[in-house]
Amino acid sequence: MEKELHDLMAYDGLKIYQNKKLLSFSIDSILLANFVKITPRIKNIMDFGTGFAPIPLFLSLKTIAKITAIDILEEACEYSKDSVSINHLNNQIEVRNLDIRKAHEIYKDSSFDIITCNPPFFKAGDEKVLNQIEERTTARHETHLKLEDMITQAKRLLSTGGSLVFIHRVDRLEEIILLLNKHRFHIKRMQYVYPKKGKKALMVLIDAKSNSKTGSMELLEPLCIYNEDGTYTLEVLEIFNYKRR
């Protein structure tokens, strides 16, 4: 399957290039981008492991801040650059082929206000069969980027009070909290994501502040993705049509 051009979910005239044989973005990325809280003080955003750049594209609907998108996969970066160009966002979004673990060698410490990441969810060896395609394995499994790698790099690059905003699996929440505390992050906002009402939450959205004073945490209303009949809930449909709210 070759390069394909699609409407981006949260469609407002945005297009995104994909190659589903290589990898494809999921609803997780759209939920994460929607969860990001933008304030007037936000000037610089970085997206770790951007893939085909769905998160930066969605964020361009919410902010005029400069967005830097990095990914270790060169081919994914080429797709992302094409998507940025076709949407005329070259002045706002920069895409770079870069290992997250080496980002601090290129960018100055404390130079970003928000870092987003839809990271690999599974530890290496957690699933019986890893993905056959190397790029998909890198995206889904911690064969290259571990959870603590993401947190330590975000710590270096975020300004004081800057936000690390990411999505992860609920079954790793205890580990996530311990690592965030270890690296002096404080969870300010959190939202559980359920596949359907009556089912267990599988995912959690987290907004953690760097070097922030500890205090109350805002637990948002749970988000359900599907109705009983398998259609998207109204909440999710509103996210997909962000600019039409």
N, C-alpha and C positions, 0 to 999 in steps of 0.2 A: 504494500500500500504506500502510495506516494504522498507528497505534501498536499494537504487539503486546507481550504479556507472556510472558516465557519463563523457564524455570529457568536459573540461571546455572551455567555449567560450574564445577566444584569445588562442586557442589551440596550444601548443607546447610540446605535450606529457603529459600535466597536466590532472589529473583526479580529480573529486570531487564527494563525497558521498552526496546524497540527500534523503529526504523523503518528497515527495510533499504533503502528507497528513498532515504533521507537518507544513512545510513551504518550500518555494523554493526561490532561488535567482533570481533576475530579471536583465534585461539589464541595469537598473540603476546602479547596482554595478560595472559592467564592464566599463560603461562610466565614472564613478567616478574614478576607478583605473587608467584608461587611462589618465584622466585629471591631475592626480597628477604629479607635476613637481619634478623630482629627480635631485639633484646636488651632487657633491662629498662630501659636508659637512654633508650630511644626514647620521646619524648613528643609530638613534632609531625612529621607527614608531609605533604608536598604532592605532588599528582599533576598534572603539566603536561599540558595537552591531553587532558583526561579522557574526552572523547567522551560515551558513555552511562554512564561511571563503573564499568566492570568491575573495574578495578584497585583502587579504594577498597573496593568491595564484597567482593572476595576478601580484601583485607588485613584487613577487619573480622573474618575468621575467625582471624587470627593475632595480633591485638593489640587493646588497648583504647586505644591512642594516638589523639590527635586527628588527623583526616585532612581536609585542605583540598583540594578538587578544583576546578581552574580550566580553562575552555575559552573560546575566542573565539566559538564558535557558540552563540548564544542559545537556539536550539531544542534543541540537544543538552543544554544545561544544564537546560532544563525537563524533559526526559526523565529526566535524572540525579536531579533533585530528587524526581520521582515515585518513582523506584526506591528512593531513600534512605528516603522516607516509608513505602512499602509494606513495607520490611524493618525499620521501627522503628529506624532508625539516625541519626535527626536529631541526637541528642546527641553522636554521634561524627563524622559526616561533614558537612562544610559544602561546598556547591557554589556557585561564583561565576562569573558571566559576565565573563571578564577576559582580556585579551591577555597572554600569557606575558611578552612584552617589557616590559610595564608593571607586572608583579607587584611589583617593588621600590618602586613608588610607594604601594602599599597595605600591604605587609607589611615589617616591620623586617628589616634585614640580620641575618644569622646567627640567624634565628629558627626554622629547621627542622633536624631531625636526619637526615631522609631526603627526597630528592626523586626521584620516579619519573617516567618518561616513555617512552611508545611513540611516537617522533617520526615525522615524514615521512621516508621512506627515500630518496626520489629527488630529485636536484637538478632544479630547473626546467629542462625541456627534455630531460631524460635519456630519456624515453620518446617514441615517435613521436606518440602521441595521448594528450593529457591527459584525465582524466575529464571527462565532460560536466557532471556536477553539481558546482557550485562547492565545496560542503562536502567532497565526496570528494577533490577536487583539493587542498584545504587539508590534509586528513588524510594524503595520500600523497606530495605533492610540496612541495618547499621554496619554494613561491611566496610564503609568508608568514613561516614560521619556519625559519630556517636552523640547521644543526647548531651553529654557534658561538653563535648567539643562545641556544639551550638551555643551553649550557655556561656562558656568561657570566652568565645570570640565576641559574642554580643556584649559581654561585660566590658571588653576592651574598647569597643567601637561606640558604645552608647554614652551620651552625655549624662551627667548626674540628673536623676529623675526621668531619664529616657525610658521608653517602653520596649520590652521584648514581647511581641504578640505572636502566639503560635497556637496550633491545634495538635492534639495528641490523643492517645487512647486512654480511657478512664482506668484501665487495669494497670497503668504505669504512673498513676497520679501520685502515689506515695513517694516513689522514686523522684518524680519531677519536683515535688515540694522540697524534699531533702536537698536536692542539687541546687535549687534556686536559693534556698536559705544559706547553703554553703558559700555561694558566690555573691551574697548580699543583694539578692533580689527580694522584693516583697510583692506578693500577689495583690493587685488592686481590684481586678475584675475577673469574673469567671462565669462561664455558661456551659451547662451540660447539653449535649446534643443526643437526642433519641431518634432511632430509626422510625418508631411509631409509638403512639400512646400505649402504655401497658407493657412495653418492652424495656429491657435494661438499657441505660445510657452506654453508648460505646465510645463516644468522643467527648472531649472537653476543650473549650476555647479559653485561653489564659492570656491575661494582660499583666505582666510583671514589671514593676518599676525598679530601676537600678539605683542603689544607694538611697532608697527612699525610706523615710521613717515608717516604722511599723504602725499599723492602725487598722481600722475597719476594712473589710473586704466587701465589695459589692457582688452579690450573687444574683445574676440576671435570671429572668424567667426561663425555664427550660425551652429548648427549641426542638420541635418534632419535624422530621423531614417529610414523612409520608402519611397520608390518610390511610384508613383501613383498606380502601380499594386500590392502593398503590399510587394514587396521584399525589402530587406535591401539595403540601399544606399552604394555606394562604400566606403564612409568614414567610415561607421559602419563595413563593411566587413574587411576593413584594421585594425580596432581595434580588431576584432575577431581573426585576424591572425597577431598579434602584431610582433612576431618574424620573420615573413616572409616578412616584409617590405623591 
